[in-house]
Amino acid sequence: MSWQLWVVIALVAAGVVVLAVTRMRHAQHVFDDITQLDGPTESSRPGLSDDEIARARDRAAARARQAEEDTGRRRGHG
């Protein structure tokens, strides 16, 4: 009966290892994409002007401020 517990523990440990390996491989791909120096940057893509990039940055900042304000209101009720 106790060997069955060890089998379950081993299966769970193997699952955790597989999950960790897949997450680390994904993280490595993301890191490689970020640090790739010869790839196109956001501002060098054709079809986007500086104004469009600035407007997109402003929208992202506004969403971040709104999310921060919403989170702050919820914390106050606790």
KEBA-322634 format. One record per atom (N, C-alpha, C, O): residue number from 1; residue in three letters; atom name; z, x, y. Coordinates in pm, 1 decimal. Layout:
<lumvexs>
<lumvex i="NUM" aa="ALA" at="CA" up="Z" east="X" north="Y"/>
...
</lumvexs>
This chain:
<lumvexs>
<lumvex i="1" aa="MET" at="N" up="0.0" east="81.5" north="-119.7"/>
<lumvex i="1" aa="MET" at="CA" up="0.0" east="0.0" north="0.0"/>
<lumvex i="1" aa="MET" at="C" up="0.0" east="86.3" north="126.6"/>
<lumvex i="1" aa="MET" at="O" up="-64.4" east="51.1" north="225.5"/>
<lumvex i="2" aa="SER" at="N" up="71.2" east="197.9" north="124.0"/>
<lumvex i="2" aa="SER" at="CA" up="77.8" east="281.5" north="243.6"/>
<lumvex i="2" aa="SER" at="C" up="-54.8" east="351.5" north="269.9"/>
<lumvex i="2" aa="SER" at="O" up="-85.4" east="382.3" north="385.1"/>
<lumvex i="3" aa="TRP" at="N" up="-135.3" east="377.8" north="165.4"/>
<lumvex i="3" aa="TRP" at="CA" up="-264.1" east="442.1" north="187.0"/>
<lumvex i="3" aa="TRP" at="C" up="-356.7" east="352.2" north="267.2"/>
<lumvex i="3" aa="TRP" at="O" up="-444.4" east="400.9" north="338.6"/>
<lumvex i="4" aa="GLN" at="N" up="-338.0" east="221.4" north="255.8"/>
<lumvex i="4" aa="GLN" at="CA" up="-421.9" east="128.7" north="331.6"/>
<lumvex i="4" aa="GLN" at="C" up="-393.6" east="140.0" north="481.8"/>
<lumvex i="4" aa="GLN" at="O" up="-484.8" east="129.5" north="563.9"/>
<lumvex i="5" aa="LEU" at="N" up="-269.6" east="161.0" north="515.7"/>
<lumvex i="5" aa="LEU" at="CA" up="-233.2" east="180.5" north="655.7"/>
<lumvex i="5" aa="LEU" at="C" up="-299.7" east="306.5" north="710.1"/>
<lumvex i="5" aa="LEU" at="O" up="-349.4" east="306.2" north="822.7"/>
<lumvex i="6" aa="TRP" at="N" up="-301.3" east="414.5" north="631.3"/>
<lumvex i="6" aa="TRP" at="CA" up="-365.1" east="537.9" north="675.0"/>
<lumvex i="6" aa="TRP" at="C" up="-516.2" east="520.4" north="690.6"/>
<lumvex i="6" aa="TRP" at="O" up="-577.3" east="580.2" north="779.1"/>
<lumvex i="7" aa="VAL" at="N" up="-575.2" east="439.2" north="605.5"/>
<lumvex i="7" aa="VAL" at="CA" up="-718.2" east="411.6" north="618.0"/>
<lumvex i="7" aa="VAL" at="C" up="-745.4" east="338.2" north="748.6"/>
<lumvex i="7" aa="VAL" at="O" up="-840.4" east="371.9" north="819.3"/>
<lumvex i="8" aa="VAL" at="N" up="-665.0" east="239.9" north="781.4"/>
<lumvex i="8" aa="VAL" at="CA" up="-681.4" east="165.1" north="905.7"/>
<lumvex i="8" aa="VAL" at="C" up="-662.2" east="258.7" north="1025.4"/>
<lumvex i="8" aa="VAL" at="O" up="-738.9" east="253.1" north="1121.6"/>
<lumvex i="9" aa="ILE" at="N" up="-561.2" east="343.4" north="1019.5"/>
<lumvex i="9" aa="ILE" at="CA" up="-536.7" east="438.3" north="1128.3"/>
<lumvex i="9" aa="ILE" at="C" up="-654.8" east="532.7" north="1143.9"/>
<lumvex i="9" aa="ILE" at="O" up="-696.5" east="561.7" north="1256.0"/>
<lumvex i="10" aa="ALA" at="N" up="-709.0" east="580.9" north="1032.6"/>
<lumvex i="10" aa="ALA" at="CA" up="-824.0" east="671.1" north="1038.1"/>
<lumvex i="10" aa="ALA" at="C" up="-946.3" east="600.5" north="1096.5"/>
<lumvex i="10" aa="ALA" at="O" up="-1020.0" east="660.5" north="1174.7"/>
<lumvex i="11" aa="LEU" at="N" up="-969.1" east="475.2" north="1060.2"/>
<lumvex i="11" aa="LEU" at="CA" up="-1082.2" east="400.4" north="1114.9"/>
<lumvex i="11" aa="LEU" at="C" up="-1067.7" east="378.2" north="1264.9"/>
<lumvex i="11" aa="LEU" at="O" up="-1164.9" east="390.4" north="1339.5"/>
<lumvex i="12" aa="VAL" at="N" up="-948.0" east="346.2" north="1308.5"/>
<lumvex i="12" aa="VAL" at="CA" up="-923.7" east="327.1" north="1451.3"/>
<lumvex i="12" aa="VAL" at="C" up="-943.9" east="459.0" north="1526.0"/>
<lumvex i="12" aa="VAL" at="O" up="-1004.4" east="461.6" north="1633.2"/>
<lumvex i="13" aa="ALA" at="N" up="-893.4" east="567.4" north="1469.2"/>
<lumvex i="13" aa="ALA" at="CA" up="-910.2" east="698.1" north="1532.8"/>
<lumvex i="13" aa="ALA" at="C" up="-1058.5" east="736.0" north="1540.7"/>
<lumvex i="13" aa="ALA" at="O" up="-1103.2" east="790.1" north="1641.8"/>
<lumvex i="14" aa="ALA" at="N" up="-1134.1" east="708.1" north="1435.4"/>
<lumvex i="14" aa="ALA" at="CA" up="-1277.4" east="737.7" north="1436.7"/>
<lumvex i="14" aa="ALA" at="C" up="-1347.8" east="653.8" north="1543.3"/>
<lumvex i="14" aa="ALA" at="O" up="-1436.7" east="703.2" north="1612.6"/>
<lumvex i="15" aa="GLY" at="N" up="-1308.6" east="528.1" north="1556.3"/>
<lumvex i="15" aa="GLY" at="CA" up="-1367.1" east="443.2" north="1659.7"/>
<lumvex i="15" aa="GLY" at="C" up="-1338.0" east="494.5" north="1798.9"/>
<lumvex i="15" aa="GLY" at="O" up="-1425.8" east="492.3" north="1885.1"/>
<lumvex i="16" aa="VAL" at="N" up="-1217.0" east="540.5" north="1822.3"/>
<lumvex i="16" aa="VAL" at="CA" up="-1180.0" east="594.9" north="1953.2"/>
<lumvex i="16" aa="VAL" at="C" up="-1260.5" east="721.0" north="1982.5"/>
<lumvex i="16" aa="VAL" at="O" up="-1305.2" east="741.5" north="2095.3"/>
<lumvex i="17" aa="VAL" at="N" up="-1278.9" east="805.0" north="1881.8"/>
<lumvex i="17" aa="VAL" at="CA" up="-1356.6" east="927.9" north="1900.6"/>
<lumvex i="17" aa="VAL" at="C" up="-1501.6" east="894.2" north="1932.6"/>
<lumvex i="17" aa="VAL" at="O" up="-1560.2" east="954.3" north="2022.7"/>
<lumvex i="18" aa="VAL" at="N" up="-1560.1" east="800.1" north="1861.3"/>
<lumvex i="18" aa="VAL" at="CA" up="-1699.3" east="760.8" north="1888.3"/>
<lumvex i="18" aa="VAL" at="C" up="-1711.7" east="704.0" north="2029.0"/>
<lumvex i="18" aa="VAL" at="O" up="-1806.5" east="736.9" north="2100.2"/>
<lumvex i="19" aa="LEU" at="N" up="-1618.6" east="620.0" north="2070.1"/>
<lumvex i="19" aa="LEU" at="CA" up="-1620.3" east="564.2" north="2203.8"/>
<lumvex i="19" aa="LEU" at="C" up="-1608.9" east="674.1" north="2309.6"/>
<lumvex i="19" aa="LEU" at="O" up="-1680.9" east="672.3" north="2409.4"/>
<lumvex i="20" aa="ALA" at="N" up="-1519.4" east="768.6" north="2287.9"/>
<lumvex i="20" aa="ALA" at="CA" up="-1502.0" east="877.8" north="2383.8"/>
<lumvex i="20" aa="ALA" at="C" up="-1627.8" east="963.6" north="2392.7"/>
<lumvex i="20" aa="ALA" at="O" up="-1667.1" east="1004.6" north="2502.0"/>
<lumvex i="21" aa="VAL" at="N" up="-1690.5" east="990.7" north="2280.1"/>
<lumvex i="21" aa="VAL" at="CA" up="-1812.1" east="1073.3" north="2280.6"/>
<lumvex i="21" aa="VAL" at="C" up="-1923.7" east="1002.4" north="2355.8"/>
<lumvex i="21" aa="VAL" at="O" up="-1993.6" east="1065.0" north="2435.5"/>
<lumvex i="22" aa="THR" at="N" up="-1941.5" east="873.3" north="2331.9"/>
<lumvex i="22" aa="THR" at="CA" up="-2049.0" east="801.7" north="2401.4"/>
<lumvex i="22" aa="THR" at="C" up="-2022.1" east="794.9" north="2551.1"/>
<lumvex i="22" aa="THR" at="O" up="-2115.1" east="807.9" north="2630.7"/>
<lumvex i="23" aa="ARG" at="N" up="-1897.3" east="774.9" north="2590.6"/>
<lumvex i="23" aa="ARG" at="CA" up="-1864.9" east="772.0" north="2733.8"/>
<lumvex i="23" aa="ARG" at="C" up="-1888.8" east="908.8" north="2798.6"/>
<lumvex i="23" aa="ARG" at="O" up="-1938.8" east="916.3" north="2910.8"/>
<lumvex i="24" aa="MET" at="N" up="-1853.8" east="1015.0" north="2729.2"/>
<lumvex i="24" aa="MET" at="CA" up="-1874.0" east="1149.1" north="2784.3"/>
<lumvex i="24" aa="MET" at="C" up="-2022.9" east="1182.5" north="2793.2"/>
<lumvex i="24" aa="MET" at="O" up="-2065.3" east="1247.4" north="2888.9"/>
<lumvex i="25" aa="ARG" at="N" up="-2101.7" east="1140.1" north="2696.9"/>
<lumvex i="25" aa="ARG" at="CA" up="-2245.6" east="1165.1" north="2704.2"/>
<lumvex i="25" aa="ARG" at="C" up="-2305.8" east="1089.6" north="2822.8"/>
<lumvex i="25" aa="ARG" at="O" up="-2391.5" east="1142.6" north="2893.5"/>
<lumvex i="26" aa="HIS" at="N" up="-2260.7" east="965.9" north="2844.2"/>
<lumvex i="26" aa="HIS" at="CA" up="-2309.7" east="890.7" north="2959.9"/>
<lumvex i="26" aa="HIS" at="C" up="-2267.6" east="959.6" north="3089.1"/>
<lumvex i="26" aa="HIS" at="O" up="-2346.5" east="970.8" north="3182.9"/>
<lumvex i="27" aa="ALA" at="N" up="-2144.1" east="1005.4" north="3093.5"/>
<lumvex i="27" aa="ALA" at="CA" up="-2095.7" east="1074.6" north="3213.3"/>
<lumvex i="27" aa="ALA" at="C" up="-2176.5" east="1201.5" north="3238.1"/>
<lumvex i="27" aa="ALA" at="O" up="-2203.7" east="1235.5" north="3353.3"/>
<lumvex i="28" aa="GLN" at="N" up="-2214.6" east="1271.1" north="3133.4"/>
<lumvex i="28" aa="GLN" at="CA" up="-2294.8" east="1392.7" north="3149.4"/>
<lumvex i="28" aa="GLN" at="C" up="-2432.3" east="1358.9" north="3206.0"/>
<lumvex i="28" aa="GLN" at="O" up="-2483.3" east="1431.1" north="3291.6"/>
<lumvex i="29" aa="HIS" at="N" up="-2492.9" east="1249.5" north="3159.1"/>
<lumvex i="29" aa="HIS" at="CA" up="-2622.9" east="1208.4" north="3212.5"/>
<lumvex i="29" aa="HIS" at="C" up="-2612.0" east="1171.6" north="3360.5"/>
<lumvex i="29" aa="HIS" at="O" up="-2698.3" east="1207.9" north="3440.4"/>
<lumvex i="30" aa="VAL" at="N" up="-2507.2" east="1100.6" north="3396.1"/>
<lumvex i="30" aa="VAL" at="CA" up="-2487.7" east="1062.9" north="3536.1"/>
<lumvex i="30" aa="VAL" at="C" up="-2466.5" east="1187.7" north="3621.0"/>
<lumvex i="30" aa="VAL" at="O" up="-2522.9" east="1199.2" north="3729.8"/>
<lumvex i="31" aa="PHE" at="N" up="-2386.1" east="1280.3" north="3572.2"/>
<lumvex i="31" aa="PHE" at="CA" up="-2362.0" east="1404.5" north="3645.6"/>
<lumvex i="31" aa="PHE" at="C" up="-2491.9" east="1482.5" north="3663.9"/>
<lumvex i="31" aa="PHE" at="O" up="-2518.6" east="1534.9" north="3772.0"/>
<lumvex i="32" aa="ASP" at="N" up="-2572.5" east="1490.1" north="3558.1"/>
<lumvex i="32" aa="ASP" at="CA" up="-2700.4" east="1560.2" north="3569.0"/>
<lumvex i="32" aa="ASP" at="C" up="-2792.1" east="1493.1" north="3670.8"/>
<lumvex i="32" aa="ASP" at="O" up="-2862.1" east="1561.4" north="3745.5"/>
<lumvex i="33" aa="ASP" at="N" up="-2792.3" east="1359.8" north="3674.4"/>
<lumvex i="33" aa="ASP" at="CA" up="-2874.5" east="1288.6" north="3772.5"/>
<lumvex i="33" aa="ASP" at="C" up="-2827.8" east="1316.1" north="3915.2"/>
<lumvex i="33" aa="ASP" at="O" up="-2909.1" east="1330.2" north="4006.6"/>
<lumvex i="34" aa="ILE" at="N" up="-2696.8" east="1323.4" north="3933.0"/>
<lumvex i="34" aa="ILE" at="CA" up="-2642.6" east="1346.2" north="4067.2"/>
<lumvex i="34" aa="ILE" at="C" up="-2671.8" east="1487.9" north="4113.9"/>
<lumvex i="34" aa="ILE" at="O" up="-2706.1" east="1509.4" north="4230.1"/>
<lumvex i="35" aa="THR" at="N" up="-2658.4" east="1583.9" north="4024.7"/>
<lumvex i="35" aa="THR" at="CA" up="-2672.0" east="1723.3" north="4064.7"/>
<lumvex i="35" aa="THR" at="C" up="-2814.2" east="1776.2" north="4054.6"/>
<lumvex i="35" aa="THR" at="O" up="-2837.4" east="1893.9" north="4082.6"/>
<lumvex i="36" aa="GLN" at="N" up="-2908.6" east="1694.2" north="4016.1"/>
<lumvex i="36" aa="GLN" at="CA" up="-3048.1" east="1737.1" north="4006.2"/>
<lumvex i="36" aa="GLN" at="C" up="-3101.6" east="1761.8" north="4147.5"/>
<lumvex i="36" aa="GLN" at="O" up="-3106.3" east="1670.5" north="4229.9"/>
<lumvex i="37" aa="LEU" at="N" up="-3141.8" east="1885.9" north="4174.1"/>
<lumvex i="37" aa="LEU" at="CA" up="-3181.6" east="1923.4" north="4309.1"/>
<lumvex i="37" aa="LEU" at="C" up="-3327.1" east="1892.2" north="4339.9"/>
<lumvex i="37" aa="LEU" at="O" up="-3360.9" east="1869.7" north="4456.1"/>
<lumvex i="38" aa="ASP" at="N" up="-3414.1" east="1890.2" north="4240.1"/>
<lumvex i="38" aa="ASP" at="CA" up="-3555.2" east="1871.0" north="4268.2"/>
<lumvex i="38" aa="ASP" at="C" up="-3598.8" east="1725.5" north="4263.2"/>
<lumvex i="38" aa="ASP" at="O" up="-3717.4" east="1696.9" north="4279.5"/>
<lumvex i="39" aa="GLY" at="N" up="-3507.5" east="1634.0" north="4241.2"/>
<lumvex i="39" aa="GLY" at="CA" up="-3542.2" east="1492.2" north="4235.4"/>
<lumvex i="39" aa="GLY" at="C" up="-3556.1" east="1432.4" north="4373.8"/>
<lumvex i="39" aa="GLY" at="O" up="-3506.9" east="1489.2" north="4471.4"/>
<lumvex i="40" aa="PRO" at="N" up="-3622.8" east="1318.2" north="4383.5"/>
<lumvex i="40" aa="PRO" at="CA" up="-3637.5" east="1254.4" north="4514.5"/>
<lumvex i="40" aa="PRO" at="C" up="-3504.1" east="1198.4" north="4562.6"/>
<lumvex i="40" aa="PRO" at="O" up="-3425.1" east="1145.4" north="4484.6"/>
<lumvex i="41" aa="THR" at="N" up="-3481.9" east="1211.4" north="4689.7"/>
<lumvex i="41" aa="THR" at="CA" up="-3360.9" east="1156.3" north="4748.7"/>
<lumvex i="41" aa="THR" at="C" up="-3389.2" east="1016.7" north="4801.3"/>
<lumvex i="41" aa="THR" at="O" up="-3504.8" east="975.1" north="4809.0"/>
<lumvex i="42" aa="GLU" at="N" up="-3285.3" east="944.9" north="4837.2"/>
<lumvex i="42" aa="GLU" at="CA" up="-3299.8" east="807.8" north="4886.7"/>
<lumvex i="42" aa="GLU" at="C" up="-3383.3" east="803.0" north="5013.6"/>
<lumvex i="42" aa="GLU" at="O" up="-3463.6" east="711.5" north="5032.3"/>
<lumvex i="43" aa="SER" at="N" up="-3364.4" east="901.7" north="5101.0"/>
<lumvex i="43" aa="SER" at="CA" up="-3435.3" east="898.3" north="5228.1"/>
<lumvex i="43" aa="SER" at="C" up="-3579.4" east="947.8" north="5216.9"/>
<lumvex i="43" aa="SER" at="O" up="-3658.6" east="928.4" north="5309.2"/>
<lumvex i="44" aa="SER" at="N" up="-3614.1" east="1011.3" north="5105.1"/>
<lumvex i="44" aa="SER" at="CA" up="-3750.1" east="1062.3" north="5092.0"/>
<lumvex i="44" aa="SER" at="C" up="-3842.2" east="966.8" north="5016.0"/>
<lumvex i="44" aa="SER" at="O" up="-3959.6" east="997.8" north="4995.8"/>
<lumvex i="45" aa="ARG" at="N" up="-3791.0" east="852.3" north="4974.1"/>
<lumvex i="45" aa="ARG" at="CA" up="-3875.8" east="758.0" north="4901.5"/>
<lumvex i="45" aa="ARG" at="C" up="-3976.2" east="696.9" north="4996.9"/>
<lumvex i="45" aa="ARG" at="O" up="-3940.0" east="658.8" north="5108.3"/>
<lumvex i="46" aa="PRO" at="N" up="-4101.9" east="686.8" north="4955.7"/>
<lumvex i="46" aa="PRO" at="CA" up="-4201.7" east="624.4" north="5043.2"/>
<lumvex i="46" aa="PRO" at="C" up="-4176.1" east="475.0" north="5055.8"/>
<lumvex i="46" aa="PRO" at="O" up="-4131.2" east="410.5" north="4961.1"/>
<lumvex i="47" aa="GLY" at="N" up="-4204.5" east="421.6" north="5171.8"/>
<lumvex i="47" aa="GLY" at="CA" up="-4188.8" east="278.7" north="5192.8"/>
<lumvex i="47" aa="GLY" at="C" up="-4057.1" east="239.2" north="5255.6"/>
<lumvex i="47" aa="GLY" at="O" up="-4040.3" east="123.7" north="5294.6"/>
<lumvex i="48" aa="LEU" at="N" up="-3963.9" east="330.6" north="5266.5"/>
<lumvex i="48" aa="LEU" at="CA" up="-3837.1" east="301.0" north="5330.8"/>
<lumvex i="48" aa="LEU" at="C" up="-3827.3" east="382.2" north="5459.7"/>
<lumvex i="48" aa="LEU" at="O" up="-3837.3" east="504.8" north="5458.6"/>
<lumvex i="49" aa="SER" at="N" up="-3807.9" east="312.6" north="5568.2"/>
<lumvex i="49" aa="SER" at="CA" up="-3790.3" east="383.7" north="5694.4"/>
<lumvex i="49" aa="SER" at="C" up="-3642.9" east="415.0" north="5714.1"/>
<lumvex i="49" aa="SER" at="O" up="-3556.9" east="367.1" north="5640.1"/>
<lumvex i="50" aa="ASP" at="N" up="-3615.7" east="495.8" north="5814.9"/>
<lumvex i="50" aa="ASP" at="CA" up="-3476.4" east="529.2" north="5844.7"/>
<lumvex i="50" aa="ASP" at="C" up="-3397.6" east="405.0" north="5883.8"/>
<lumvex i="50" aa="ASP" at="O" up="-3279.1" east="394.1" north="5852.3"/>
<lumvex i="51" aa="ASP" at="N" up="-3463.3" east="310.7" north="5952.7"/>
<lumvex i="51" aa="ASP" at="CA" up="-3394.8" east="188.4" north="5992.3"/>
<lumvex i="51" aa="ASP" at="C" up="-3352.8" east="106.3" north="5870.8"/>
<lumvex i="51" aa="ASP" at="O" up="-3243.4" east="50.0" north="5868.9"/>
<lumvex i="52" aa="GLU" at="N" up="-3438.7" east="99.3" north="5769.8"/>
<lumvex i="52" aa="GLU" at="CA" up="-3405.1" east="22.0" north="5650.7"/>
<lumvex i="52" aa="GLU" at="C" up="-3288.4" east="85.0" north="5575.7"/>
<lumvex i="52" aa="GLU" at="O" up="-3202.0" east="14.6" north="5523.4"/>
<lumvex i="53" aa="ILE" at="N" up="-3286.4" east="216.3" north="5570.7"/>
<lumvex i="53" aa="ILE" at="CA" up="-3175.9" east="285.0" north="5504.8"/>
<lumvex i="53" aa="ILE" at="C" up="-3047.0" east="263.3" north="5582.4"/>
<lumvex i="53" aa="ILE" at="O" up="-2941.9" east="241.4" north="5522.2"/>
<lumvex i="54" aa="ALA" at="N" up="-3053.0" east="269.0" north="5713.4"/>
<lumvex i="54" aa="ALA" at="CA" up="-2934.2" east="246.4" north="5796.1"/>
<lumvex i="54" aa="ALA" at="C" up="-2883.2" east="103.4" north="5778.7"/>
<lumvex i="54" aa="ALA" at="O" up="-2762.4" east="81.2" north="5770.3"/>
<lumvex i="55" aa="ARG" at="N" up="-2975.6" east="5.7" north="5773.4"/>
<lumvex i="55" aa="ARG" at="CA" up="-2932.1" east="-133.0" north="5753.1"/>
<lumvex i="55" aa="ARG" at="C" up="-2867.3" east="-150.1" north="5615.8"/>
<lumvex i="55" aa="ARG" at="O" up="-2767.3" east="-220.9" north="5603.8"/>
<lumvex i="56" aa="ALA" at="N" up="-2922.0" east="-87.2" north="5513.0"/>
<lumvex i="56" aa="ALA" at="CA" up="-2863.3" east="-95.1" north="5379.6"/>
<lumvex i="56" aa="ALA" at="C" up="-2724.8" east="-32.0" north="5378.5"/>
<lumvex i="56" aa="ALA" at="O" up="-2633.6" east="-84.3" north="5314.5"/>
<lumvex i="57" aa="ARG" at="N" up="-2707.9" east="80.2" north="5448.8"/>
<lumvex i="57" aa="ARG" at="CA" up="-2577.3" east="144.8" north="5457.0"/>
<lumvex i="57" aa="ARG" at="C" up="-2477.7" east="54.7" north="5529.2"/>
<lumvex i="57" aa="ARG" at="O" up="-2361.9" east="45.3" north="5488.4"/>
<lumvex i="58" aa="ASP" at="N" up="-2521.7" east="-11.8" north="5636.3"/>
<lumvex i="58" aa="ASP" at="CA" up="-2433.5" east="-102.7" north="5709.6"/>
<lumvex i="58" aa="ASP" at="C" up="-2391.6" east="-220.8" north="5622.8"/>
<lumvex i="58" aa="ASP" at="O" up="-2275.8" east="-262.6" north="5626.0"/>
<lumvex i="59" aa="ARG" at="N" up="-2487.2" east="-275.3" north="5544.1"/>
<lumvex i="59" aa="ARG" at="CA" up="-2453.3" east="-387.2" north="5454.7"/>
<lumvex i="59" aa="ARG" at="C" up="-2351.3" east="-343.8" north="5350.6"/>
<lumvex i="59" aa="ARG" at="O" up="-2257.9" east="-418.3" north="5321.1"/>
<lumvex i="60" aa="ALA" at="N" up="-2367.7" east="-224.2" north="5294.4"/>
<lumvex i="60" aa="ALA" at="CA" up="-2274.4" east="-174.5" north="5194.2"/>
<lumvex i="60" aa="ALA" at="C" up="-2135.9" east="-154.2" north="5255.6"/>
<lumvex i="60" aa="ALA" at="O" up="-2034.7" east="-186.0" north="5193.1"/>
<lumvex i="61" aa="ALA" at="N" up="-2131.5" east="-101.8" north="5376.8"/>
<lumvex i="61" aa="ALA" at="CA" up="-2002.2" east="-81.3" north="5443.8"/>
<lumvex i="61" aa="ALA" at="C" up="-1935.6" east="-215.0" north="5473.8"/>
<lumvex i="61" aa="ALA" at="O" up="-1813.9" east="-227.8" north="5460.4"/>
<lumvex i="62" aa="ALA" at="N" up="-2013.5" east="-314.5" north="5513.9"/>
<lumvex i="62" aa="ALA" at="CA" up="-1957.4" east="-446.2" north="5542.4"/>
<lumvex i="62" aa="ALA" at="C" up="-1901.3" east="-509.7" north="5415.0"/>
<lumvex i="62" aa="ALA" at="O" up="-1795.2" east="-572.2" north="5417.9"/>
<lumvex i="63" aa="ARG" at="N" up="-1973.0" east="-493.4" north="5303.1"/>
<lumvex i="63" aa="ARG" at="CA" up="-1922.5" east="-547.1" north="5175.8"/>
<lumvex i="63" aa="ARG" at="C" up="-1793.3" east="-477.2" north="5135.9"/>
<lumvex i="63" aa="ARG" at="O" up="-1701.4" east="-541.4" north="5085.0"/>
<lumvex i="64" aa="ALA" at="N" up="-1785.3" east="-347.2" north="5158.2"/>
<lumvex i="64" aa="ALA" at="CA" up="-1664.5" east="-272.8" north="5123.1"/>
<lumvex i="64" aa="ALA" at="C" up="-1546.7" east="-317.7" north="5209.5"/>
<lumvex i="64" aa="ALA" at="O" up="-1435.0" east="-333.4" north="5160.1"/>
<lumvex i="65" aa="ARG" at="N" up="-1572.8" east="-338.5" north="5340.5"/>
<lumvex i="65" aa="ARG" at="CA" up="-1464.9" east="-386.9" north="5428.0"/>
<lumvex i="65" aa="ARG" at="C" up="-1418.9" east="-525.7" north="5386.4"/>
<lumvex i="65" aa="ARG" at="O" up="-1299.1" east="-554.1" north="5385.4"/>
<lumvex i="66" aa="GLN" at="N" up="-1513.9" east="-612.4" north="5351.9"/>
<lumvex i="66" aa="GLN" at="CA" up="-1479.0" east="-748.9" north="5310.4"/>
<lumvex i="66" aa="GLN" at="C" up="-1397.2" east="-745.3" north="5181.7"/>
<lumvex i="66" aa="GLN" at="O" up="-1299.1" east="-818.5" north="5168.8"/>
<lumvex i="67" aa="ALA" at="N" up="-1436.1" east="-662.1" north="5087.7"/>
<lumvex i="67" aa="ALA" at="CA" up="-1361.1" east="-651.2" north="4962.3"/>
<lumvex i="67" aa="ALA" at="C" up="-1220.6" east="-598.6" north="4988.4"/>
<lumvex i="67" aa="ALA" at="O" up="-1124.6" east="-642.8" north="4925.4"/>
<lumvex i="68" aa="GLU" at="N" up="-1208.7" east="-504.4" north="5081.2"/>
<lumvex i="68" aa="GLU" at="CA" up="-1077.2" east="-450.0" north="5113.7"/>
<lumvex i="68" aa="GLU" at="C" up="-988.9" east="-556.0" north="5180.2"/>
<lumvex i="68" aa="GLU" at="O" up="-869.5" east="-564.9" north="5151.5"/>
<lumvex i="69" aa="GLU" at="N" up="-1047.7" east="-635.4" north="5268.1"/>
<lumvex i="69" aa="GLU" at="CA" up="-971.5" east="-741.4" north="5333.9"/>
<lumvex i="69" aa="GLU" at="C" up="-927.5" east="-846.4" north="5233.7"/>
<lumvex i="69" aa="GLU" at="O" up="-814.0" east="-893.5" north="5239.7"/>
<lumvex i="70" aa="ASP" at="N" up="-1015.6" east="-884.0" north="5141.5"/>
<lumvex i="70" aa="ASP" at="CA" up="-980.6" east="-982.7" north="5039.7"/>
<lumvex i="70" aa="ASP" at="C" up="-868.7" east="-931.1" north="4950.9"/>
<lumvex i="70" aa="ASP" at="O" up="-776.9" east="-1005.9" north="4917.2"/>
<lumvex i="71" aa="THR" at="N" up="-875.2" east="-804.8" north="4913.0"/>
<lumvex i="71" aa="THR" at="CA" up="-772.1" east="-746.4" north="4828.3"/>
<lumvex i="71" aa="THR" at="C" up="-640.4" east="-740.6" north="4904.2"/>
<lumvex i="71" aa="THR" at="O" up="-534.7" east="-765.8" north="4846.4"/>
<lumvex i="72" aa="GLY" at="N" up="-645.3" east="-708.2" north="5031.1"/>
<lumvex i="72" aa="GLY" at="CA" up="-522.8" east="-701.7" north="5111.5"/>
<lumvex i="72" aa="GLY" at="C" up="-454.5" east="-837.0" north="5123.2"/>
<lumvex i="72" aa="GLY" at="O" up="-331.7" east="-845.3" north="5119.2"/>
<lumvex i="73" aa="ARG" at="N" up="-533.6" east="-943.8" north="5137.8"/>
<lumvex i="73" aa="ARG" at="CA" up="-474.2" east="-1076.9" north="5145.4"/>
<lumvex i="73" aa="ARG" at="C" up="-407.3" east="-1115.1" north="5015.9"/>
<lumvex i="73" aa="ARG" at="O" up="-300.7" east="-1176.6" north="5017.9"/>
<lumvex i="74" aa="ARG" at="N" up="-465.9" east="-1080.9" north="4904.1"/>
<lumvex i="74" aa="ARG" at="CA" up="-406.3" east="-1117.6" north="4775.5"/>
<lumvex i="74" aa="ARG" at="C" up="-277.6" east="-1041.7" north="4751.3"/>
<lumvex i="74" aa="ARG" at="O" up="-185.1" east="-1095.1" north="4690.1"/>
<lumvex i="75" aa="ARG" at="N" up="-270.0" east="-918.2" north="4798.1"/>
<lumvex i="75" aa="ARG" at="CA" up="-148.1" east="-840.1" north="4777.1"/>
<lumvex i="75" aa="ARG" at="C" up="-31.3" east="-901.1" north="4853.8"/>
<lumvex i="75" aa="ARG" at="O" up="83.0" east="-892.6" north="4809.0"/>
<lumvex i="76" aa="GLY" at="N" up="-58.1" east="-961.2" north="4966.8"/>
<lumvex i="76" aa="GLY" at="CA" up="49.3" east="-1014.2" north="5049.1"/>
<lumvex i="76" aa="GLY" at="C" up="120.5" east="-1133.3" north="4987.8"/>
<lumvex i="76" aa="GLY" at="O" up="232.7" east="-1164.1" north="5028.1"/>
<lumvex i="77" aa="HIS" at="N" up="59.9" east="-1201.1" north="4892.2"/>
<lumvex i="77" aa="HIS" at="CA" up="120.3" east="-1320.5" north="4833.5"/>
<lumvex i="77" aa="HIS" at="C" up="214.5" east="-1288.0" north="4718.3"/>
<lumvex i="77" aa="HIS" at="O" up="292.3" east="-1373.6" north="4676.2"/>
<lumvex i="78" aa="GLY" at="N" up="208.5" east="-1165.9" north="4667.2"/>
<lumvex i="78" aa="GLY" at="CA" up="278.5" east="-1130.6" north="4544.3"/>
<lumvex i="78" aa="GLY" at="C" up="423.2" east="-1115.9" north="4558.3"/>
<lumvex i="78" aa="GLY" at="O" up="492.0" east="-1086.3" north="4460.6"/>
</lumvexs>
